[in-house]
Amino acid sequence: MNFAHLGLLAGMALGFAGYFGGFAAFLLVAALGAVGLVAGRLLEGDLDLGDLGDLLRSRDRRR
């Protein structure tokens, strides 16, 4: 399954959540999807927690 299929499934899930549960359900599904994405990337080894810290620190320095 490629990223286009995954994006389609995620969009459909968000659409169903928004239609049947309202905007709050849409936001909940989107937030949990983001948490799942980060957890999956960590487990696959594509993302390192140090990378997230560097990203947050560089954003603070720009201000």
N, CA, C and O atoms as CSV, one atom per row, in Angstrom:
chain,resi,resn,atom,element,x,y,z
A,1,MET,N,N,0.853,-1.165,0.000
A,1,MET,CA,C,0.000,0.000,0.000
A,1,MET,C,C,0.905,1.236,0.000
A,1,MET,O,O,1.804,1.354,0.832
A,2,ASN,N,N,0.662,2.149,-0.932
A,2,ASN,CA,C,1.505,3.334,-1.017
A,2,ASN,C,C,0.890,4.503,-0.236
A,2,ASN,O,O,-0.190,4.381,0.344
A,3,PHE,N,N,1.594,5.623,-0.235
A,3,PHE,CA,C,1.156,6.765,0.558
A,3,PHE,C,C,-0.152,7.363,0.042
A,3,PHE,O,O,-0.910,7.935,0.825
A,4,ALA,N,N,-0.430,7.244,-1.242
A,4,ALA,CA,C,-1.689,7.757,-1.779
A,4,ALA,C,C,-2.873,6.982,-1.207
A,4,ALA,O,O,-3.905,7.565,-0.875
A,5,HIS,N,N,-2.716,5.664,-1.095
A,5,HIS,CA,C,-3.790,4.858,-0.517
A,5,HIS,C,C,-3.964,5.168,0.962
A,5,HIS,O,O,-5.091,5.265,1.449
A,6,LEU,N,N,-2.864,5.324,1.675
A,6,LEU,CA,C,-2.957,5.658,3.095
A,6,LEU,C,C,-3.598,7.029,3.299
A,6,LEU,O,O,-4.398,7.215,4.216
A,7,GLY,N,N,-3.249,7.978,2.449
A,7,GLY,CA,C,-3.860,9.303,2.525
A,7,GLY,C,C,-5.346,9.257,2.241
A,7,GLY,O,O,-6.129,9.959,2.881
A,8,LEU,N,N,-5.736,8.430,1.279
A,8,LEU,CA,C,-7.145,8.262,0.966
A,8,LEU,C,C,-7.898,7.676,2.155
A,8,LEU,O,O,-8.980,8.152,2.500
A,9,LEU,N,N,-7.340,6.655,2.779
A,9,LEU,CA,C,-7.990,6.049,3.945
A,9,LEU,C,C,-8.078,7.018,5.114
A,9,LEU,O,O,-9.098,7.073,5.801
A,10,ALA,N,N,-7.024,7.776,5.342
A,10,ALA,CA,C,-7.044,8.758,6.425
A,10,ALA,C,C,-8.092,9.834,6.151
A,10,ALA,O,O,-8.823,10.232,7.058
A,11,GLY,N,N,-8.169,10.300,4.923
A,11,GLY,CA,C,-9.175,11.292,4.568
A,11,GLY,C,C,-10.591,10.780,4.729
A,11,GLY,O,O,-11.476,11.503,5.188
A,12,MET,N,N,-10.799,9.529,4.350
A,12,MET,CA,C,-12.127,8.944,4.514
A,12,MET,C,C,-12.485,8.811,5.988
A,12,MET,O,O,-13.620,9.087,6.376
A,13,ALA,N,N,-11.528,8.392,6.811
A,13,ALA,CA,C,-11.787,8.268,8.247
A,13,ALA,C,C,-12.121,9.626,8.849
A,13,ALA,O,O,-13.041,9.738,9.659
A,14,LEU,N,N,-11.380,10.653,8.459
A,14,LEU,CA,C,-11.671,11.995,8.964
A,14,LEU,C,C,-13.020,12.501,8.463
A,14,LEU,O,O,-13.750,13.169,9.196
A,15,GLY,N,N,-13.342,12.186,7.235
A,15,GLY,CA,C,-14.640,12.584,6.696
A,15,GLY,C,C,-15.794,11.929,7.433
A,15,GLY,O,O,-16.779,12.594,7.757
A,16,PHE,N,N,-15.686,10.625,7.705
A,16,PHE,CA,C,-16.729,9.936,8.461
A,16,PHE,C,C,-16.834,10.482,9.880
A,16,PHE,O,O,-17.935,10.649,10.403
A,17,ALA,N,N,-15.703,10.756,10.496
A,17,ALA,CA,C,-15.724,11.305,11.854
A,17,ALA,C,C,-16.377,12.681,11.870
A,17,ALA,O,O,-17.161,12.991,12.767
A,18,GLY,N,N,-16.057,13.497,10.883
A,18,GLY,CA,C,-16.658,14.826,10.814
A,18,GLY,C,C,-18.144,14.778,10.518
A,18,GLY,O,O,-18.912,15.572,11.062
A,19,TYR,N,N,-18.557,13.860,9.665
A,19,TYR,CA,C,-19.961,13.770,9.290
A,19,TYR,C,C,-20.818,13.215,10.432
A,19,TYR,O,O,-21.866,13.774,10.756
A,20,PHE,N,N,-20.372,12.128,11.030
A,20,PHE,CA,C,-21.180,11.467,12.041
A,20,PHE,C,C,-20.945,12.001,13.454
A,20,PHE,O,O,-21.852,11.947,14.284
A,21,GLY,N,N,-19.764,12.507,13.740
A,21,GLY,CA,C,-19.461,12.923,15.098
A,21,GLY,C,C,-19.305,14.415,15.291
A,21,GLY,O,O,-19.232,14.882,16.428
A,22,GLY,N,N,-19.252,15.174,14.211
A,22,GLY,CA,C,-19.081,16.609,14.329
A,22,GLY,C,C,-17.619,17.003,14.318
A,22,GLY,O,O,-16.726,16.180,14.120
A,23,PHE,N,N,-17.409,18.282,14.536
A,23,PHE,CA,C,-16.065,18.832,14.442
A,23,PHE,C,C,-15.151,18.318,15.547
A,23,PHE,O,O,-13.962,18.105,15.312
A,24,ALA,N,N,-15.687,18.117,16.743
A,24,ALA,CA,C,-14.868,17.611,17.849
A,24,ALA,C,C,-14.344,16.210,17.539
A,24,ALA,O,O,-13.186,15.906,17.824
A,25,ALA,N,N,-15.171,15.373,16.968
A,25,ALA,CA,C,-14.735,14.026,16.593
A,25,ALA,C,C,-13.697,14.095,15.478
A,25,ALA,O,O,-12.746,13.313,15.463
A,26,PHE,N,N,-13.874,15.021,14.551
A,26,PHE,CA,C,-12.896,15.222,13.480
A,26,PHE,C,C,-11.526,15.565,14.066
A,26,PHE,O,O,-10.512,14.997,13.661
A,27,LEU,N,N,-11.503,16.497,15.019
A,27,LEU,CA,C,-10.234,16.889,15.643
A,27,LEU,C,C,-9.622,15.747,16.442
A,27,LEU,O,O,-8.404,15.564,16.426
A,28,LEU,N,N,-10.450,14.977,17.139
A,28,LEU,CA,C,-9.950,13.844,17.911
A,28,LEU,C,C,-9.317,12.797,16.997
A,28,LEU,O,O,-8.235,12.291,17.294
A,29,VAL,N,N,-9.971,12.475,15.908
A,29,VAL,CA,C,-9.435,11.486,14.969
A,29,VAL,C,C,-8.150,12.003,14.335
A,29,VAL,O,O,-7.206,11.236,14.153
A,30,ALA,N,N,-8.096,13.280,13.999
A,30,ALA,CA,C,-6.880,13.851,13.410
A,30,ALA,C,C,-5.723,13.829,14.409
A,30,ALA,O,O,-4.594,13.511,14.037
A,31,ALA,N,N,-5.993,14.164,15.670
A,31,ALA,CA,C,-4.939,14.166,16.692
A,31,ALA,C,C,-4.437,12.753,16.964
A,31,ALA,O,O,-3.230,12.534,17.064
A,32,LEU,N,N,-5.344,11.804,17.083
A,32,LEU,CA,C,-4.933,10.419,17.315
A,32,LEU,C,C,-4.197,9.852,16.112
A,32,LEU,O,O,-3.288,9.036,16.270
A,33,GLY,N,N,-4.573,10.268,14.928
A,33,GLY,CA,C,-3.845,9.853,13.731
A,33,GLY,C,C,-2.419,10.378,13.727
A,33,GLY,O,O,-1.494,9.667,13.334
A,34,ALA,N,N,-2.236,11.624,14.165
A,34,ALA,CA,C,-0.892,12.191,14.240
A,34,ALA,C,C,-0.047,11.458,15.280
A,34,ALA,O,O,1.135,11.201,15.050
A,35,VAL,N,N,-0.647,11.123,16.420
A,35,VAL,CA,C,0.065,10.367,17.448
A,35,VAL,C,C,0.452,8.993,16.918
A,35,VAL,O,O,1.565,8.524,17.156
A,36,GLY,N,N,-0.452,8.354,16.209
A,36,GLY,CA,C,-0.158,7.052,15.615
A,36,GLY,C,C,0.935,7.124,14.567
A,36,GLY,O,O,1.766,6.222,14.463
A,37,LEU,N,N,0.935,8.196,13.792
A,37,LEU,CA,C,1.978,8.382,12.788
A,37,LEU,C,C,3.354,8.511,13.440
A,37,LEU,O,O,4.313,7.873,13.006
A,38,VAL,N,N,3.446,9.326,14.467
A,38,VAL,CA,C,4.724,9.506,15.160
A,38,VAL,C,C,5.164,8.200,15.813
A,38,VAL,O,O,6.338,7.838,15.737
A,39,ALA,N,N,4.238,7.489,16.454
A,39,ALA,CA,C,4.583,6.214,17.088
A,39,ALA,C,C,5.058,5.200,16.048
A,39,ALA,O,O,6.031,4.484,16.288
A,40,GLY,N,N,4.396,5.130,14.917
A,40,GLY,CA,C,4.809,4.212,13.858
A,40,GLY,C,C,6.178,4.546,13.303
A,40,GLY,O,O,6.986,3.652,13.052
A,41,ARG,N,N,6.444,5.842,13.109
A,41,ARG,CA,C,7.758,6.247,12.596
A,41,ARG,C,C,8.853,5.932,13.609
A,41,ARG,O,O,9.958,5.547,13.229
A,42,LEU,N,N,8.549,6.093,14.906
A,42,LEU,CA,C,9.526,5.752,15.940
A,42,LEU,C,C,9.819,4.256,15.940
A,42,LEU,O,O,10.976,3.850,16.041
A,43,LEU,N,N,8.781,3.441,15.828
A,43,LEU,CA,C,8.965,1.995,15.842
A,43,LEU,C,C,9.702,1.490,14.610
A,43,LEU,O,O,10.460,0.523,14.694
A,44,GLU,N,N,9.489,2.132,13.468
A,44,GLU,CA,C,10.181,1.737,12.246
A,44,GLU,C,C,11.624,2.214,12.220
A,44,GLU,O,O,12.426,1.721,11.427
A,45,GLY,N,N,11.962,3.164,13.076
A,45,GLY,CA,C,13.307,3.703,13.101
A,45,GLY,C,C,13.512,4.869,12.151
A,45,GLY,O,O,14.642,5.324,11.974
A,46,ASP,N,N,12.448,5.360,11.539
A,46,ASP,CA,C,12.554,6.487,10.619
A,46,ASP,C,C,12.670,7.818,11.346
A,46,ASP,O,O,13.082,8.817,10.757
A,47,LEU,N,N,12.312,7.833,12.608
A,47,LEU,CA,C,12.294,9.063,13.382
A,47,LEU,C,C,12.999,8.819,14.699
A,47,LEU,O,O,12.812,7.781,15.334
A,48,ASP,N,N,13.806,9.775,15.102
A,48,ASP,CA,C,14.532,9.670,16.353
A,48,ASP,C,C,14.021,10.765,17.287
A,48,ASP,O,O,13.727,11.875,16.842
A,49,LEU,N,N,13.916,10.459,18.568
A,49,LEU,CA,C,13.434,11.465,19.508
A,49,LEU,C,C,14.359,12.678,19.558
A,49,LEU,O,O,13.907,13.789,19.833
A,50,GLY,N,N,15.626,12.479,19.299
A,50,GLY,CA,C,16.566,13.594,19.229
A,50,GLY,C,C,16.231,14.543,18.097
A,50,GLY,O,O,16.437,15.751,18.212
A,51,ASP,N,N,15.711,13.998,16.996
A,51,ASP,CA,C,15.304,14.844,15.879
A,51,ASP,C,C,14.154,15.759,16.276
A,51,ASP,O,O,14.119,16.924,15.879
A,52,LEU,N,N,13.227,15.243,17.047
A,52,LEU,CA,C,12.108,16.072,17.496
A,52,LEU,C,C,12.591,17.179,18.419
A,52,LEU,O,O,12.115,18.311,18.334
A,53,GLY,N,N,13.534,16.861,19.300
A,53,GLY,CA,C,14.090,17.880,20.188
A,53,GLY,C,C,14.822,18.957,19.417
A,53,GLY,O,O,14.700,20.139,19.737
A,54,ASP,N,N,15.586,18.564,18.401
A,54,ASP,CA,C,16.292,19.540,17.565
A,54,ASP,C,C,15.307,20.438,16.829
A,54,ASP,O,O,15.530,21.641,16.696
A,55,LEU,N,N,14.230,19.853,16.359
A,55,LEU,CA,C,13.220,20.624,15.643
A,55,LEU,C,C,12.589,21.664,16.562
A,55,LEU,O,O,12.408,22.817,16.170
A,56,LEU,N,N,12.257,21.258,17.773
A,56,LEU,CA,C,11.630,22.197,18.715
A,56,LEU,C,C,12.620,23.278,19.152
A,56,LEU,O,O,12.239,24.441,19.278
A,57,ARG,N,N,13.864,22.919,19.380
A,57,ARG,CA,C,14.855,23.892,19.800
A,57,ARG,C,C,15.136,24.905,18.696
A,57,ARG,O,O,15.289,26.092,18.982
A,58,SER,N,N,15.207,24.468,17.457
A,58,SER,CA,C,15.490,25.398,16.361
A,58,SER,C,C,14.338,26.364,16.164
A,58,SER,O,O,14.558,27.504,15.754
A,59,ARG,N,N,13.129,25.943,16.441
A,59,ARG,CA,C,11.971,26.825,16.313
A,59,ARG,C,C,12.018,27.909,17.391
A,59,ARG,O,O,11.667,29.059,17.125
A,60,ASP,N,N,12.447,27.553,18.604
A,60,ASP,CA,C,12.535,28.528,19.689
A,60,ASP,C,C,13.619,29.569,19.420
A,60,ASP,O,O,13.477,30.723,19.825
A,61,ARG,N,N,14.678,29.187,18.756
A,61,ARG,CA,C,15.776,30.113,18.489
A,61,ARG,C,C,15.424,31.146,17.446
A,61,ARG,O,O,16.029,32.218,17.414
A,62,ARG,N,N,14.456,30.851,16.587
A,62,ARG,CA,C,14.073,31.790,15.543
A,62,ARG,C,C,13.299,32.980,16.105
A,62,ARG,O,O,13.231,34.022,15.454
A,63,ARG,N,N,12.739,32.856,17.251
A,63,ARG,CA,C,11.917,33.951,17.802
A,63,ARG,C,C,12.754,35.067,18.315
A,63,ARG,O,O,12.223,36.061,18.810
